[in-house]
């Protein structure tokens, strides 16, 4: 199955979710509506709502709570993007001007806070304490991941284990929650609930690893941001970690100077890219991501081999195949 077929399975639900986005951004405070709609309509892939809706189908859930829950996970994700761009001083987001570059850091932070508050308001309305606890634990871990990343800023000594800890908390836990919530709504047994949560966790780790690769390999117009942006922002990601581990002292010094620099010009970026290429940083990271995707698909084994299971496998394959 192709990723587009997976989207087609839940087309009606996606339209309902999009309508709920608009409804829940209808604030009397004009700036909230303006900034919220801008970032929510700026080309996001909706992967977290996608896996939540597909997981709901896989679990045979027949209710309607999966729609507001899809809004919840996307609002949480969008809030983190607004906050991230402020922390990173980002000028672009998905190929467009970032919200902070248009409305300022204060507006971005406060609208992000609004989206987080709105997400929990919607979750509380559903009245399921287990789901509330999962969302609370998830957002706490996401915040920890962001702080961990900040601590490791421009640290060329960052280890693979430390970086995996960052991306597990920063990215993967929300994917995991997006898959676990439908299992709870549908009253799945513990084995299948944990299986879906495991699928989401591995999917999220692989997604971030491939993002690391795309930052160094994608064309600017495909990725929607400047190539080498992670390097310029002082983020030590997996391709760089692999290269640093194998590089000569002189090569490590080149990478150290680049990651610690206030600005990285094209010549220095090319030097770093050449070192990453020499030591197979992209290939290593891609292989690592593929291993996580195979684990993700293995987690689907407790479910019948039907269209719904195939759709989640297709999402997993897309994470490796995507070019933006």
ZAMARGU-4260 file (C-alpha; in steps of 0.2 Angstrom, whole numbers, plus 5000, padded with zeros to 4 digits):
<rodrens>
0) 5000/5000/5000 | 5006/5018/4996 | 5005/5032/5009 | 4991/5041/4998 | 4980/5025/4999
5) 4982/5027/5018 | 4976/5045/5018 | 4962/5040/5006 | 4956/5027/5019 | 4952/5041/5032
10) 4949/5055/5020 | 4932/5060/5028 | 4940/5059/5045 | 4954/5071/5040 | 4941/5083/5033
15) 4932/5083/5050 | 4949/5086/5059 | 4953/5100/5048 | 4936/5108/5052 | 4939/5106/5070
20) 4956/5115/5069 | 4947/5130/5062 | 4933/5129/5074 | 4945/5128/5089 | 4955/5143/5083
25) 4940/5154/5082 | 4946/5166/5096 | 4940/5184/5099 | 4959/5188/5100 | 4963/5191/5082
30) 4982/5187/5083 | 4978/5169/5090 | 4967/5165/5075 | 4979/5173/5063 | 4995/5165/5069
35) 4987/5148/5073 | 4979/5147/5056 | 4995/5152/5048 | 5006/5138/5055 | 4992/5125/5054
40) 4990/5128/5036 | 5008/5130/5031 | 5011/5113/5023 | 5011/5101/5038 | 5010/5083/5034
45) 4997/5079/5048 | 5007/5063/5052 | 5001/5062/5070 | 4983/5064/5067 | 4985/5052/5052
50) 4992/5038/5063 | 4979/5042/5077 | 4965/5040/5064 | 4972/5024/5056 | 4975/5016/5073
55) 4957/5020/5077 | 4952/5010/5062 | 4964/4996/5066 | 4956/4995/5083 | 4939/4995/5077
60) 4934/5010/5086 | 4916/5016/5082 | 4915/5032/5092 | 4919/5050/5087 | 4932/5055/5101
65) 4946/5051/5089 | 4942/5067/5080 | 4945/5079/5094 | 4960/5069/5100 | 4968/5071/5083
70) 4966/5090/5085 | 4974/5088/5102 | 4990/5079/5096 | 4992/5092/5081 | 4989/5107/5093
75) 5002/5100/5104 | 5014/5097/5090 | 5011/5114/5083 | 5014/5123/5099 | 5031/5115/5100
80) 5035/5121/5083 | 5031/5139/5088 | 5042/5137/5103 | 5056/5128/5094 | 5057/5142/5081
85) 5059/5155/5095 | 5073/5145/5103 | 5081/5142/5087 | 5079/5159/5080 | 5072/5151/5064
90) 5067/5162/5049 | 5059/5148/5039 | 5046/5134/5043 | 5040/5122/5030 | 5047/5134/5016
95) 5037/5149/5023 | 5042/5163/5034 | 5042/5157/5052 | 5028/5164/5064 | 5041/5172/5075
100) 5049/5181/5060 | 5032/5188/5055 | 5024/5192/5072 | 5039/5192/5084 | 5045/5180/5098
105) 5032/5185/5111 | 5017/5182/5100 | 5024/5165/5094 | 5027/5159/5112 | 5010/5165/5118
110) 5000/5158/5104 | 5010/5142/5107 | 5004/5142/5125 | 4986/5145/5119 | 4987/5130/5108
115) 4994/5119/5122 | 4980/5125/5134 | 4967/5122/5120 | 4974/5105/5118 | 4971/5100/5136
120) 4954/5109/5136 | 4949/5097/5122 | 4956/5082/5131 | 4948/5086/5147 | 4931/5088/5139
125) 4932/5069/5134 | 4934/5064/5152 | 4946/5050/5151 | 4958/5051/5165 | 4970/5038/5157
130) 4971/5048/5141 | 4974/5064/5151 | 4988/5056/5161 | 4996/5050/5144 | 4995/5067/5137
135) 5002/5075/5153 | 5017/5062/5153 | 5020/5065/5135 | 5021/5084/5135 | 5032/5083/5151
140) 5044/5072/5142 | 5043/5083/5126 | 5048/5098/5137 | 5062/5087/5144 | 5068/5083/5127
145) 5069/5101/5122 | 5079/5106/5137 | 5091/5091/5134 | 5093/5097/5117 | 5097/5115/5123
150) 5110/5108/5136 | 5119/5098/5121 | 5118/5114/5110 | 5135/5115/5100 | 5142/5100/5110
155) 5153/5090/5098 | 5155/5077/5111 | 5137/5073/5111 | 5135/5054/5111 | 5123/5043/5101
160) 5114/5038/5116 | 5112/5056/5122 | 5105/5061/5105 | 5093/5046/5105 | 5087/5051/5122
165) 5084/5069/5115 | 5074/5063/5100 | 5064/5050/5109 | 5058/5063/5121 | 5057/5077/5109
170) 5048/5069/5094 | 5044/5050/5097 | 5034/5051/5113 | 5020/5061/5104 | 5019/5048/5090
175) 5018/5034/5103 | 5004/5043/5112 | 4995/5046/5095 | 4994/5027/5093 | 4991/5022/5111
180) 4975/5034/5113 | 4965/5024/5100 | 4969/5008/5109 | 4962/5015/5125 | 4947/5022/5116
185) 4943/5005/5109 | 4946/4996/5125 | 4960/4985/5117 | 4969/4973/5128 | 4986/4977/5136
190) 4996/4968/5123 | 4989/4977/5108 | 4989/4994/5117 | 5008/4992/5120 | 5011/4986/5103
195) 5003/5001/5095 | 5012/5012/5107 | 5028/5003/5102 | 5024/5006/5084 | 5022/5024/5087
200) 5038/5026/5097 | 5049/5017/5083 | 5040/5027/5070 | 5044/5044/5078 | 5062/5039/5081
205) 5064/5035/5063 | 5055/5050/5057 | 5068/5061/5067 | 5083/5052/5061 | 5077/5054/5043
210) 5074/5073/5046 | 5093/5073/5052 | 5098/5066/5035 | 5087/5077/5025 | 5094/5092/5033
215) 5111/5088/5025 | 5105/5080/5009 | 5088/5088/5003 | 5087/5102/4990 | 5082/5118/4999
220) 5066/5120/4990 | 5060/5102/4995 | 5065/5103/5013 | 5058/5120/5016 | 5073/5127/5025
225) 5091/5131/5022 | 5102/5115/5020 | 5114/5113/5035 | 5101/5122/5046 | 5104/5110/5061
230) 5123/5114/5060 | 5120/5133/5060 | 5108/5131/5075 | 5121/5121/5084 | 5111/5105/5084
235) 5123/5089/5084 | 5113/5076/5075 | 5116/5058/5070 | 5126/5060/5054 | 5137/5072/5063
240) 5139/5061/5078 | 5144/5046/5067 | 5157/5057/5057 | 5164/5064/5073 | 5167/5047/5080
245) 5177/5041/5065 | 5186/5057/5060 | 5204/5062/5062 | 5208/5076/5075 | 5209/5089/5062
250) 5193/5084/5054 | 5185/5085/5072 | 5192/5102/5074 | 5184/5108/5058 | 5167/5101/5064
255) 5169/5108/5081 | 5172/5126/5074 | 5157/5124/5062 | 5145/5119/5076 | 5151/5132/5088
260) 5152/5146/5075 | 5139/5160/5076 | 5137/5158/5057 | 5142/5145/5045 | 5147/5150/5027
265) 5144/5139/5012 | 5163/5135/5011 | 5163/5128/5029 | 5147/5119/5027 | 5154/5110/5011
270) 5169/5105/5022 | 5158/5097/5035 | 5147/5089/5022 | 5162/5081/5014 | 5168/5074/5031
275) 5150/5067/5034 | 5151/5059/5017 | 5168/5052/5019 | 5163/5043/5035 | 5146/5037/5029
280) 5136/5048/5041 | 5120/5048/5030 | 5121/5030/5026 | 5123/5025/5044 | 5109/5036/5050
285) 5097/5030/5036 | 5101/5011/5041 | 5098/5015/5059 | 5081/5023/5054 | 5077/5008/5043
290) 5080/4996/5058 | 5068/5006/5068 | 5055/5005/5055 | 5056/4986/5054 | 5054/4986/5073
295) 5039/4997/5071 | 5031/4986/5058 | 5034/4971/5069 | 5024/4979/5083 | 5009/4977/5071
300) 5010/4958/5071 | 4996/4956/5085 | 4984/4963/5073 | 4975/4954/5059 | 4984/4957/5042
305) 4970/4968/5034 | 4970/4985/5025 | 4971/4995/5041 | 4987/4986/5047 | 4994/4988/5029
310) 4990/5007/5030 | 5001/5009/5045 | 5015/4999/5037 | 5014/5011/5023 | 5016/5026/5034
315) 5031/5017/5041 | 5038/5015/5024 | 5034/5033/5019 | 5045/5039/5034 | 5060/5031/5025
320) 5056/5036/5007 | 5051/5054/5010 | 5061/5068/5002 | 5054/5083/5013
</rodrens>
